[in-house]
């Protein structure tokens, strides 16, 4: 029985590749952030900007929707 060198090398490569593909134990996942983080930071500022943007859109809508006299 004659062993073909290219097939022998291919099988050797496949075995060595599968042996190195075994996952190792990595670092543990990051923990949960501590409680007490603010969930309502700058709500007042965002409300002011929302009102100003709404007023701007209303003004712009009324400005461009005027009908010109014929």
N, C-alpha and C positions, 0 to 999 in steps of 0.2 A: 504494500500500500504506500503510495507516494503522497506526501503532505505538500500541498501547494503553499509556498511561502506567503503569498499575498493573502490567502484565506486565513492562515495562521496569524498573521499580523492583524488582520481585521478583527478576528475573534479576541485576540489579546487586547486590542484597543477598546472594544466594546465592554469587556470585563473590567478593565481599569477605569473606564469612564463611568460605569455604573457604580463602582466602588467609591469614587470620589463624589458622586452625586448625592450621597447620604447627607441629609441636613444635620447641621450641628446645633447645639444649644446656643442660641443667640442671647443678646441682652434681654432682660425682662421688659415687658411693655410699660410705657410711662403710666404713672399713677393718675388718679382723678384729681383735678385741681381742688384746692381747699374751698370749702363753702364760704359764703360771705361776699362773693363777688357782686358788685352792683348790677342790677338788671335794668335800672331806670336812669342810667347816667345821661345827662343832657336831654331829658325829655322836654323840658321847657324850651330849650333852644330849638329843638326840632319842631315843636309846635309853632313857634314864632315863624320859622322859615316856611312851614307848610301854609300858614295863613298868608304870609307875604306872597308866596308863589301863587296861591289861589287868587288873591287880589290882582296880581299881575296878569294872570290868564283871563280873568273877567274883563279887565281893562282892555287888554289886547283884543279880546273877542268883540267887545262893543266898538272898539276903534275901527276894526276892519269890516264889520258887518253893517256899517252905515250905507244906506242907499243914496246914491247921488241923484239930485233932481235932473229930470230929463229936459 
